[in-house]
Amino acid sequence: MSVWPFARRRPSIATERLLLRLPEHADYQPWSNLRAQSADFLIPWEPAWSEDHLTRRAFTARVQWSQRVHEQGSAVPFFLIRQKDGALLGAITLDHIRRGPSQSGTIGYWIGQPHARQGYMREAIRGVVHHAFTSLDLSRIEAACLPENTASRGVLEKSGFKYEGVAQSYLQINGRWRNHVLYANLRADRRGRTDAG
């Protein structure tokens, strides 16, 4: 198993209002509280939560996974930390990093309900995409969301992603196989505007 060039240092990205960094064991209580508080807001858009989703044990496994995939170079999982007060706002992961002729990855993200619609996720997406294109030398970043998730579609479109089509039965969301709309952001994008159907 190879260690990629960036694995020896803990990655972080500073944006105007945020620090994006890997999860730490000390984040458990803020993470658990925010997820529990935002459950009704998040569950319709996410894979079904396991019975132990909010437990310390599950979170410890999440932190270990984050460190492992970062060291392997297959993903960069970030927590969104507000700089002014250190509050945890949500998370964004650049996952499924593929090298060679692909040079691509996929982003997924969530934000706690109290922090939604304040531009934080757009700021985080732009920071991660810039990092992916400049520091990681990726060429293409993909994202997918449910067709009716207008907030997610809006933040992708405002962050430079363009609609590419529909993937049938793409992911199990809240216990059901669901179609997703697909978006992509290219480092050298000459496509012009593409409107979602």
Secondary structure by P-SEA (a helix, b strand, c coil): cccccccccbbbbbcccbbbbcccccaaaaaaaaaaaacccccccccccccccccaaaaaaaaaaaaaaaaaccbbbbbbbcccccccccccccccccccccccccccccccccccccaaaaaaaaaaaaaaaccccccbbbbbbcccaaaaaaaaaaabbbbcccccccccccccbbbbbbbbccccccccccccc
